[in-house]
Amino acid sequence: MTLMRAISQDAFGGPEVLRPVRLPRPEPLPTEVLVRVVSAGVNPVDHKTRGGGGIAGVLGGPPSVLGWDVSGVVEEVGFGVHTLRPGDEVYGMPWFPRRAGGYAEYVTAPSRQFARKPRSLGHDQAAAVPLAALTAWQALVDAAAVRPGERVLVHAAAGGVGHFAVQFAKHLGAHVTGTARADNHGWLRELGADELVDYTATRFEKEVDRVDVVIDLVGDEHDSTGTRSLDVLAPGGLLLAIPSGVSPELLRRAEERGVRAAPFLVEPDGAALARIARLIDDGRVRVEVEEVFPLERAAEAHERLARGRTRGKLVLRVAGPEPAASTAARSA
């Protein structure tokens, strides 16, 4: 039996429940690939699930290995895999919302849940992309079907999902407004935001009105952000409530105002990741990584995430120094 390094938890709780362990390396089934993980992204859903919230009800209780964002190298392919081969550098968000075990040296998943990683990114940056970028892409493209000229409001625009949502909405031809702290406004303008509101200094509903789509990455648990967002929607507009879903009360208020409110959950999508990789390699989308932690310091990464105000994403380095090809691609 071949063992691998991983970060596991035996109970729900704070960051201190995360501990280094050695587990059996998985084997790919037919249509699956075994990926050697170089870097793994850290997401708010990891933090919530670790404590027993988020999608913990879907996954069941510990022991468990967190993590869905991965970037690495295909080590082995199962029977029936035709799109990838050993040695390919890939990135993906396997299995979400089922267990993926991304905080580990190896993961297995269906080959079509991965895509070749952007050539211009190293693994640390690539691992920051899948869950956040797919959330933004699927919300804007698939759920909201944003069209040129429409007005989009992105709450928490400087965060992991938010900074992709700003860029994708602009790519789709929308007029983009974001809420963020003032010290992030210059950076968000570089990413394409047309207007910005400092939520610490003013109520966004005093500055924004008649938007077609609200990407709510905050939720009603923080200053009733979702409910307040209904007031800035144009008739027939859409609120996508991403972190916390839509309560019966929020749905009732939306109906009273002649607007729509809908929950949203991201799903694996290798084809969309391939499109996103092309946008990144063409220089049309940027990826922000605030800090990279060694795998064994996953608890510290979760502590950093819990403090909030992260610009972009946090990442775990799983495999030590990046392969030479990735380093060259990143600096090209």
C-alpha positions in Angstrom: 0.0 0.0 0.0 1.4 3.4 -1.0 0.7 6.2 1.5 0.4 9.9 0.9 0.5 13.1 3.0 -2.8 14.7 3.7 -4.6 17.1 6.1 -7.5 15.4 7.9 -9.9 16.2 10.7 -11.4 13.8 13.3 -14.1 16.3 14.5 -15.9 19.4 13.6 -14.3 22.5 15.1 -11.9 25.4 14.6 -8.7 25.3 12.6 -7.0 23.3 15.3 -8.9 20.2 14.3 -6.8 20.1 11.0 -3.8 17.7 11.4 -1.2 16.1 9.1 -1.8 12.4 8.5 -0.7 9.7 6.1 -3.5 7.9 4.1 -3.6 5.3 1.3 -3.1 6.8 -2.1 -6.3 6.5 -4.2 -6.4 4.5 -7.4 -8.3 5.7 -10.5 -11.4 3.8 -11.6 -12.4 3.6 -15.3 -12.9 7.1 -16.8 -10.9 8.6 -13.9 -7.5 10.1 -13.6 -5.0 10.1 -10.7 -3.6 13.6 -10.2 -0.5 14.4 -8.2 -1.5 17.6 -6.5 1.1 20.4 -6.6 -1.1 23.1 -5.1 -4.6 23.3 -3.5 -6.9 26.3 -3.2 -8.5 27.3 0.1 -12.1 28.5 0.0 -14.7 29.8 2.4 -16.7 26.6 1.9 -13.7 24.7 3.4 -13.8 26.9 6.5 -17.5 26.5 6.9 -17.5 22.7 6.3 -14.6 22.2 8.8 -16.8 23.7 11.5 -19.9 21.6 10.6 -21.6 24.1 8.4 -21.6 24.7 4.7 -22.1 21.4 2.9 -21.1 19.3 5.9 -24.6 17.8 5.8 -24.0 16.5 2.3 -20.6 15.0 3.2 -21.4 13.5 6.5 -19.2 13.6 9.5 -15.4 13.3 10.1 -12.9 11.9 9.6 -12.5 13.7 6.3 -10.1 15.5 4.1 -11.2 19.0 2.9 -10.4 20.7 -0.4 -11.8 20.9 -3.9 -9.4 23.2 -5.8 -6.4 21.4 -7.2 -3.7 22.0 -9.7 -1.2 19.3 -10.5 0.0 16.6 -12.9 -1.8 13.5 -14.3 0.0 10.5 -12.8 -2.2 7.7 -14.1 -5.3 7.3 -16.2 -8.1 4.8 -15.9 -9.6 2.7 -18.6 -11.6 4.8 -21.0 -9.8 8.1 -20.6 -9.1 9.7 -23.9 -8.8 13.4 -23.2 -5.8 13.3 -20.8 -2.6 11.4 -20.4 0.2 11.0 -17.8 2.3 14.1 -17.6 -0.5 16.6 -18.5 -0.7 19.6 -16.2 -4.3 20.0 -15.2 -6.5 22.0 -12.8 -10.0 21.3 -11.6 -12.7 21.3 -8.9 -13.4 17.5 -8.7 -16.5 16.0 -7.1 -18.0 19.2 -5.6 -20.1 19.1 -3.4 -19.1 15.5 -2.7 -15.8 14.7 -1.1 -12.7 15.3 -3.2 -9.8 15.4 -0.6 -7.9 18.2 -2.3 -5.7 18.8 0.8 -3.6 15.7 -0.1 -0.8 14.6 -2.4 -3.1 12.8 -4.8 -6.8 12.9 -5.9 -8.8 10.8 -8.3 -11.9 12.0 -10.2 -13.5 11.7 -13.6 -11.2 13.0 -16.3 -13.7 15.5 -17.7 -13.9 17.3 -14.3 -10.4 18.6 -15.1 -8.9 20.8 -17.8 -5.4 21.6 -18.9 -4.2 24.4 -16.6 -3.5 27.8 -18.1 0.0 27.7 -19.6 0.7 31.2 -18.3 0.1 30.2 -14.6 2.1 28.3 -12.1 0.3 25.7 -10.0 -0.1 28.1 -7.1 -2.1 30.5 -9.2 -3.9 27.8 -11.1 -5.1 26.2 -7.8 -6.7 29.5 -6.9 -9.0 29.4 -10.0 -11.4 26.5 -10.2 -14.1 26.9 -7.5 -14.0 30.7 -7.4 -13.9 31.1 -11.2 -16.5 28.4 -12.0 -18.8 30.0 -9.4 -18.5 33.4 -11.1 -18.7 31.9 -14.6 -21.7 29.7 -14.1 -23.6 32.4 -12.2 -23.1 35.0 -14.9 -23.2 32.8 -18.0 -25.5 29.9 -17.1 -27.8 31.2 -14.4 -28.1 34.9 -15.3 -27.2 34.8 -19.0 -25.7 38.3 -18.8 -25.8 40.2 -22.1 -23.9 43.2 -23.3 -25.1 46.5 -21.9 -26.7 45.0 -18.8 -25.8 46.3 -15.3 -24.2 43.9 -12.8 -23.6 44.5 -9.1 -21.0 42.3 -7.4 -20.9 42.2 -3.6 -17.5 41.4 -2.0 -15.9 42.2 -5.3 -12.3 41.9 -4.0 -12.7 38.3 -2.8 -11.9 35.0 -4.5 -15.2 34.7 -6.4 -15.8 38.5 -6.6 -12.6 39.4 -8.5 -13.4 36.8 -11.2 -17.1 38.0 -11.3 -15.9 41.5 -12.0 -13.7 40.3 -14.9 -16.2 37.9 -16.4 -19.1 40.4 -16.3 -16.9 42.9 -18.1 -15.9 40.3 -20.6 -19.6 39.7 -21.3 -20.1 43.4 -22.0 -21.8 44.4 -18.8 -21.5 47.6 -16.8 -20.0 46.4 -13.5 -20.4 47.9 -10.1 -18.6 46.3 -7.1 -18.8 46.7 -3.3 -15.4 46.6 -1.6 -13.2 48.5 0.9 -11.7 51.7 -0.5 -8.1 50.3 -0.5 -9.2 47.7 -3.2 -10.9 50.2 -5.5 -7.8 51.0 -7.6 -7.1 47.3 -8.2 -10.7 46.5 -9.0 -10.8 49.3 -11.6 -7.7 47.7 -13.2 -9.8 44.5 -13.4 -12.6 46.3 -15.2 -15.0 47.6 -12.6 -16.9 50.7 -13.8 -18.1 51.9 -10.4 -17.2 51.0 -6.9 -18.9 51.5 -3.5 -17.0 51.5 -0.2 -19.5 49.5 1.9 -17.7 50.7 5.1 -18.5 54.3 4.3 -21.9 54.3 2.7 -25.0 52.1 2.1 -24.7 50.7 -1.4 -28.4 51.2 -2.0 -27.8 55.0 -1.8 -25.3 54.8 -4.6 -26.6 52.1 -6.9 -30.0 51.5 -8.6 -31.7 49.7 -11.5 -29.2 46.9 -11.9 -30.1 43.8 -13.9 -28.1 41.2 -11.9 -26.8 41.1 -8.3 -24.1 38.6 -7.5 -24.5 38.4 -3.7 -21.4 36.9 -2.2 -22.2 38.2 1.3 -25.7 37.2 2.2 -28.4 38.3 4.7 -26.4 37.2 7.7 -24.1 40.2 7.1 -26.2 43.4 7.5 -29.1 42.1 5.5 -27.1 42.5 2.3 -29.4 40.2 0.2 -32.6 41.8 1.3 -31.2 45.3 0.7 -30.0 44.2 -2.7 -33.6 43.7 -3.8 -34.1 47.5 -3.6 -31.4 48.2 -6.3 -32.8 45.7 -8.9 -34.6 46.9 -12.0 -38.0 45.3 -12.6 -37.5 41.6 -13.6 -33.9 41.7 -12.3 -32.2 38.7 -10.7 -30.5 38.3 -7.3 -28.2 35.3 -7.1 -27.7 34.4 -3.5 -24.5 32.4 -3.5 -23.3 31.8 0.0 -26.5 31.2 1.9 -29.4 30.5 -0.5 -32.8 32.1 -0.5 -35.0 32.2 2.6 -38.8 32.1 2.2 -38.8 35.7 3.5 -36.3 36.8 0.8 -38.3 35.1 -1.9 -41.5 36.7 -0.7 -40.0 40.2 -0.7 -38.5 39.6 -4.2 -41.9 38.7 -5.5 -43.5 41.8 -3.9 -40.9 43.9 -5.7 -41.3 42.3 -9.1 -37.8 40.9 -9.1 -36.3 37.4 -8.9 -34.1 35.8 -6.2 -32.5 32.4 -6.7 -30.0 30.2 -4.9 -26.9 29.0 -6.6 -24.4 26.2 -6.2 -21.4 25.6 -8.4 -20.7 22.2 -10.1 -17.6 20.6 -11.7 -17.2 21.8 -15.3 -14.0 20.9 -17.2 -15.3 22.5 -20.5 -15.8 25.9 -18.7 -12.4 25.6 -17.1 -10.9 25.2 -20.6 -12.6 28.4 -21.7 -11.5 30.2 -18.6 -7.9 29.0 -19.2 -8.0 30.6 -22.6 -9.1 33.9 -21.2 -6.3 33.8 -18.7 -3.7 32.9 -21.3 -5.0 35.6 -23.6 -4.4 38.1 -20.8 -8.1 39.0 -20.4 -8.4 37.6 -16.9 -6.0 38.0 -13.9 -5.7 35.7 -10.9 -4.9 37.1 -7.5 -3.2 35.0 -4.8 -2.7 36.7 -1.5 -0.6 34.1 0.3 0.7 30.5 -0.1 1.0 28.2 2.8 2.8 24.8 3.0 0.3 21.9 3.2 1.2 21.2 6.9 0.2 24.8 7.8 -3.4 24.4 6.6 -4.7 25.4 10.0 -2.9 28.7 9.6 -4.5 29.3 6.2 -7.9 28.7 7.8 -7.1 31.2 10.5 -6.1 33.7 7.9 -9.3 33.1 5.9 -11.5 33.5 9.0 -10.0 37.0 9.6 -11.5 38.1 6.3 -10.5 41.0 4.0 -8.5 38.6 1.8 -7.7 39.9 -1.6 -8.2 37.1 -4.1 -7.3 33.6 -2.8 -5.2 31.6 -0.3 -3.4 28.5 -1.5 -1.7 25.5 0.0 1.6 24.2 -1.6 1.3 20.4 -1.4 4.3 19.2 -3.4 7.2 21.5 -2.6 8.9 23.4 -5.5 6.8 23.7 -8.6 7.9 21.7 -11.7 10.3 23.6 -13.9 7.7 23.8 -16.8 5.2 25.5 -14.6 7.7 28.0 -13.2 8.8 28.9 -16.8 5.2 29.3 -17.9 4.5 31.6 -14.9 7.4 33.9 -15.7 6.8 33.9 -19.5 
